[in-house]
């Protein structure tokens, strides 16, 4: 089990998917910064909106992140 996890981690690191993941985190941070400036003033539900927005961005970008791993495994 541990060797499988290490293999997956190695594949993610070597295919550049780690950089894609970090890019997605950066995009989420930038979007949060601009959205939070407007939402925190207007509503108390903004933390929930930010979490939902973060999950949406992450799941939309997940296939793009995993693409390199599946190409190497084939």
MMTF fields as JSON, N, C-alpha, C and O atoms, coordinates in Angstrom:
{
  "mmtfVersion": "1.0.0",
  "mmtfProducer": "UNKNOWN",
  "numBonds": 295,
  "numAtoms": 296,
  "numGroups": 74,
  "numChains": 1,
  "numModels": 1,
  "chainsPerModel": [1],
  "groupsPerChain": [74],
  "chainIdList": ["A"],
  "bondAtomList": [4, 2, 8, 6, 12, 10, 16, 14, 20, 18, 24, 22, 28, 26, 32, 30, 36, 34, 40, 38, 44, 42, 48, 46, 52, 50, 56, 54, 60, 58, 64, 62, 68, 66, 72, 70, 76, 74, 80, 78, 84, 82, 88, 86, 92, 90, 96, 94, 100, 98, 104, 102, 108, 106, 112, 110, 116, 114, 120, 118, 124, 122, 128, 126, 132, 130, 136, 134, 140, 138, 144, 142, 148, 146, 152, 150, 156, 154, 160, 158, 164, 162, 168, 166, 172, 170, 176, 174, 180, 178, 184, 182, 188, 186, 192, 190, 196, 194, 200, 198, 204, 202, 208, 206, 212, 210, 216, 214, 220, 218, 224, 222, 228, 226, 232, 230, 236, 234, 240, 238, 244, 242, 248, 246, 252, 250, 256, 254, 260, 258, 264, 262, 268, 266, 272, 270, 276, 274, 280, 278, 284, 282, 288, 286, 292, 290],
  "bondOrderList": [1, 1, 1, 1, 1, 1, 1, 1, 1, 1, 1, 1, 1, 1, 1, 1, 1, 1, 1, 1, 1, 1, 1, 1, 1, 1, 1, 1, 1, 1, 1, 1, 1, 1, 1, 1, 1, 1, 1, 1, 1, 1, 1, 1, 1, 1, 1, 1, 1, 1, 1, 1, 1, 1, 1, 1, 1, 1, 1, 1, 1, 1, 1, 1, 1, 1, 1, 1, 1, 1, 1, 1, 1],
  "groupList": [{"groupName": "UNK", "atomNameList": ["N", "CA", "C", "O"], "elementList": ["N", "C", "C", "O"], "formalChargeList": [0, 0, 0, 0], "bondAtomList": [1, 0, 2, 1, 3, 2], "bondOrderList": [1, 1, 2], "singleLetterCode": "X", "chemCompType": "L-PEPTIDE LINKING"}],
  "groupTypeList": [0, 0, 0, 0, 0, 0, 0, 0, 0, 0, 0, 0, 0, 0, 0, 0, 0, 0, 0, 0, 0, 0, 0, 0, 0, 0, 0, 0, 0, 0, 0, 0, 0, 0, 0, 0, 0, 0, 0, 0, 0, 0, 0, 0, 0, 0, 0, 0, 0, 0, 0, 0, 0, 0, 0, 0, 0, 0, 0, 0, 0, 0, 0, 0, 0, 0, 0, 0, 0, 0, 0, 0, 0, 0],
  "groupIdList": [1, 2, 3, 4, 5, 6, 7, 8, 9, 10, 11, 12, 13, 14, 15, 16, 17, 18, 19, 20, 21, 22, 23, 24, 25, 26, 27, 28, 29, 30, 31, 32, 33, 34, 35, 36, 37, 38, 39, 40, 41, 42, 43, 44, 45, 46, 47, 48, 49, 50, 51, 52, 53, 54, 55, 56, 57, 58, 59, 60, 61, 62, 63, 64, 65, 66, 67, 68, 69, 70, 71, 72, 73, 74],
  "secStructList": [7, 2, 2, 2, 2, 2, 2, 2, 2, 2, 2, 2, 2, 2, 6, 6, 2, 2, 2, 2, 2, 2, 2, 2, 2, 2, 2, 2, 2, 2, 2, 2, 2, 2, 2, 2, 2, 2, 2, 2, 2, 2, 7, 6, 6, 2, 2, 2, 2, 2, 2, 2, 2, 2, 2, 2, 2, 2, 2, 2, 2, 2, 2, 2, 2, 2, 2, 2, 2, 2, 2, 2, 2, 7],
  "xCoordList": [0.833, 0.0, 0.872, 0.601, 1.903, 2.773, 3.509, 3.695, 3.926, 4.653, 3.758, 4.227, 2.452, 1.523, 1.388, 1.365, 1.3, 1.192, 2.456, 2.389, 3.603, 4.86, 4.941, 5.431, 4.458, 4.473, 3.592, 3.98, 2.4, 1.49, 2.102, 2.038, 2.693, 3.338, 4.482, 4.661, 5.258, 6.372, 5.859, 6.426, 4.781, 4.219, 3.684, 3.883, 3.007, 2.481, 3.622, 3.537, 4.688, 5.813, 6.536, 6.923, 6.723, 7.515, 6.746, 7.359, 5.428, 4.657, 4.3, 3.649, 4.715, 4.378, 2.995, 2.545, 2.307, 0.979, 1.045, 0.092, 2.164, 2.333, 2.318, 1.716, 2.982, 2.975, 1.575, 1.165, 0.84, -0.545, -1.38, -2.19, -1.176, -1.911, -1.602, -2.507, -0.335, 0.047, -0.528, -0.889, -0.615, -1.221, -2.698, -3.207, -3.382, -4.8, -4.959, -5.871, -4.076, -4.12, -3.92, -4.592, -3.002, -2.752, -3.984, -4.353, -4.62, -5.838, -6.926, -7.614, -7.085, -8.093, -7.797, -8.714, -6.532, -6.166, -6.478, -6.98, -6.182, -6.454, -7.953, -8.418, -8.712, -10.169, -10.747, -11.611, -10.265, -10.748, -10.473, -11.318, -9.306, -8.942, -9.926, -10.409, -10.217, -11.104, -12.564, -13.3, -12.988, -14.38, -14.624, -15.663, -13.67, -13.85, -13.941, -14.652, -13.239, -13.296, -14.718, -15.122, -15.479, -16.844, -17.854, -18.814, -17.655, -18.653, -18.658, -19.728, -17.492, -17.452, -18.151, -18.611, -18.228, -18.905, -20.425, -21.156, -20.894, -22.328, -23.073, -24.261, -22.413, -23.17, -22.361, -21.13, -23.084, -22.432, -22.205, -21.515, -22.766, -22.622, -21.372, -21.139, -20.571, -19.42, -18.434, -17.879, -18.173, -17.253, -17.767, -16.988, -19.088, -19.666, -19.576, -19.325, -19.781, -19.67, -18.233, -18.007, -17.262, -15.856, -15.471, -14.755, -15.939, -15.634, -16.248, -15.595, -17.497, -18.148, -17.413, -17.241, -16.987, -16.254, -14.911, -14.511, -14.214, -12.931, -13.103, -12.326, -14.118, -14.355, -14.719, -14.285, -15.514, -15.892, -14.664, -14.5, -13.808, -12.592, -11.714, -11.181, -11.558, -10.686, -11.208, -10.44, -12.516, -13.061, -13.118, -13.047, -13.245, -13.182, -11.771, -11.597, -10.762, -9.368, -8.785, -7.687, -9.487, -8.954, -8.601, -7.536, -9.442, -9.043, -7.765, -6.952, -7.584, -6.384, -5.153, -4.079, -5.314, -4.198, -3.853, -2.676, -4.87, -4.647, -4.222, -3.766, -4.357, -4.091, -2.672, -2.484, -1.691, -0.307, -0.04, 0.756, -0.697, -0.485, -1.016, -0.355, -2.205, -2.782, -2.002, -1.941, -1.406, -0.613, 0.654, 1.069, 1.269, 2.491, 2.172, 2.932, 1.05, 0.716, 0.396, 0.551, -0.046, -0.35, 0.94, 0.942],
  "yCoordList": [-1.2, 0.0, 1.255, 2.209, 1.244, 2.411, 2.626, 3.761, 1.528, 1.674, 2.246, 2.984, 1.903, 2.475, 3.978, 4.747, 4.387, 5.817, 6.55, 7.652, 5.93, 6.555, 6.645, 7.635, 5.608, 5.605, 6.723, 7.444, 6.857, 7.915, 9.285, 10.179, 9.451, 10.722, 11.037, 12.182, 10.008, 10.188, 10.575, 11.449, 9.92, 10.234, 11.662, 12.382, 12.057, 13.425, 14.432, 15.438, 14.16, 15.086, 15.145, 16.225, 13.988, 13.951, 14.424, 14.848, 14.362, 14.757, 16.236, 16.717, 16.944, 18.363, 18.607, 19.751, 17.538, 17.717, 18.462, 19.136, 18.338, 19.083, 20.582, 21.356, 20.984, 22.401, 22.848, 23.966, 21.974, 22.306, 22.473, 23.395, 21.568, 21.643, 22.955, 23.615, 23.329, 24.591, 25.787, 26.791, 25.683, 26.755, 26.901, 28.017, 25.777, 25.821, 26.449, 27.247, 26.096, 26.698, 28.213, 28.975, 28.642, 30.069, 30.765, 31.848, 30.145, 30.718, 30.819, 31.836, 29.76, 29.786, 30.923, 31.621, 31.112, 32.186, 33.562, 34.43, 33.761, 35.054, 35.311, 36.411, 34.284, 34.437, 34.73, 35.594, 34.003, 34.239, 35.667, 36.296, 36.172, 37.518, 38.551, 39.415, 38.45, 39.443, 39.229, 40.195, 37.97, 37.7, 38.076, 38.647, 37.758, 38.028, 39.521, 39.931, 40.329, 41.779, 42.303, 43.239, 41.701, 42.168, 41.43, 42.039, 40.131, 39.346, 39.612, 39.661, 39.786, 39.934, 41.212, 41.307, 42.174, 43.421, 43.225, 43.816, 42.385, 42.328, 41.2, 41.349, 40.074, 38.943, 38.151, 38.136, 37.492, 36.636, 35.227, 34.432, 34.903, 33.573, 33.442, 32.398, 34.49, 34.482, 33.34, 32.846, 32.88, 31.728, 30.495, 29.763, 30.263, 29.115, 29.292, 28.333, 30.515, 30.801, 30.579, 30.023, 31.007, 30.822, 29.347, 28.921, 28.565, 27.13, 26.467, 25.657, 26.803, 26.228, 26.632, 25.814, 27.871, 28.353, 27.635, 27.261, 27.443, 26.732, 25.296, 24.819, 24.606, 23.221, 23.152, 22.244, 24.11, 24.136, 24.314, 23.59, 25.261, 25.482, 24.243, 23.832, 23.639, 22.466, 21.298, 20.661, 21.011, 19.871, 20.127, 19.181, 21.372, 21.672, 21.469, 21.079, 21.732, 21.601, 20.218, 19.924, 19.358, 18.045, 17.183, 16.567, 17.105, 16.305, 16.832, 16.05, 18.139, 18.75, 18.355, 18.134, 18.265, 17.875, 16.402, 16.046, 15.543, 14.096, 13.647, 12.515, 14.48, 14.092, 13.558, 12.539, 14.216, 13.781, 12.438, 11.651, 12.163, 10.898, 9.74, 8.707, 9.898, 8.799, 8.552, 7.415, 9.586, 9.399, 8.603, 7.786, 8.825, 8.099, 6.637, 5.741, 6.393, 5.029, 4.132, 2.914, 4.709, 3.904, 3.463, 2.768],
  "zCoordList": [0.0, 0.0, 0.0, -0.73, 0.813, 0.885, -0.431, -0.869, -1.06, -2.322, -3.416, -4.283, -3.376, -4.355, -4.148, -5.109, -2.894, -2.598, -3.035, -3.579, -2.792, -3.2, -4.721, -5.264, -5.409, -6.876, -7.42, -8.34, -6.838, -7.282, -7.0, -7.844, -5.82, -5.489, -6.434, -6.849, -6.771, -7.705, -9.089, -9.745, -9.532, -10.849, -10.892, -11.87, -9.824, -9.78, -9.834, -10.539, -9.091, -9.047, -10.39, -10.836, -11.041, -12.273, -13.494, -14.474, -13.465, -14.646, -14.65, -15.577, -13.641, -13.59, -13.028, -12.964, -12.617, -12.048, -10.72, -10.331, -10.033, -8.788, -9.069, -8.324, -10.149, -10.522, -10.916, -10.603, -11.603, -11.957, -10.692, -10.589, -9.723, -8.466, -7.751, -7.242, -7.712, -7.074, -7.825, -7.211, -9.145, -9.939, -9.594, -9.486, -9.423, -9.047, -7.669, -7.454, -6.729, -5.387, -5.482, -4.787, -6.337, -6.526, -7.093, -6.639, -8.084, -8.67, -7.612, -7.52, -6.81, -5.743, -4.766, -4.335, -4.418, -3.5, -4.06, -3.346, -5.335, -5.975, -6.052, -5.752, -6.46, -6.547, -5.168, -5.023, -4.149, -2.786, -2.34, -1.702, -2.67, -2.243, -2.793, -2.06, -4.098, -4.701, -4.32, -4.12, -4.22, -3.852, -2.396, -2.064, -1.529, -0.099, 0.186, 1.103, -0.577, -0.354, -0.521, 0.169, -1.437, -1.676, -0.801, -0.326, -0.58, 0.142, 1.635, 2.243, 2.242, 3.691, 4.142, 5.28, 3.262, 3.605, 3.56, 4.354, 2.618, 2.347, 3.057, 3.346, 3.349, 3.876, 4.895, 4.863, 5.799, 6.79, 6.249, 6.888, 5.094, 4.505, 3.651, 3.042, 3.605, 2.706, 2.937, 1.955, 4.18, 4.307, 3.574, 2.963, 3.634, 2.937, 1.427, 0.697, 0.964, -0.467, -0.928, -2.003, -0.125, -0.496, -0.54, -1.447, 0.43, 0.431, -0.795, -1.454, -1.108, -2.287, -3.562, -4.465, -3.637, -4.809, -4.942, -6.045, -3.82, -3.845, -4.325, -5.152, -3.808, -4.228, -5.706, -6.414, -6.17, -7.584, -8.469, -9.451, -8.135, -8.925, -8.895, -9.926, -7.711, -7.584, -8.416, -9.136, -8.324, -9.061, -10.557, -11.342, -10.969, -12.403, -12.941, -14.096, -12.111, -12.547, -12.282, -12.754, -11.54, -11.183, -12.392, -12.386, -13.436, -14.607, -15.255, -15.747, -15.258, -15.834, -15.019, -15.577, -13.689, -12.825, -13.029, -13.094, -13.13, -13.231, -14.625, -14.786, -15.607, -16.996, -17.182, -17.846, -16.62, -16.766, -16.115, -16.626, -14.988, -14.286, -15.114, -15.23, -15.693, -16.471, -17.751, -18.221, -18.325, -19.54, -19.248, -20.071, -18.098, -17.74, -17.411, -17.778, -16.719, -16.312, -17.499, -17.408, -18.604, -19.792, -20.394, -21.41]
}
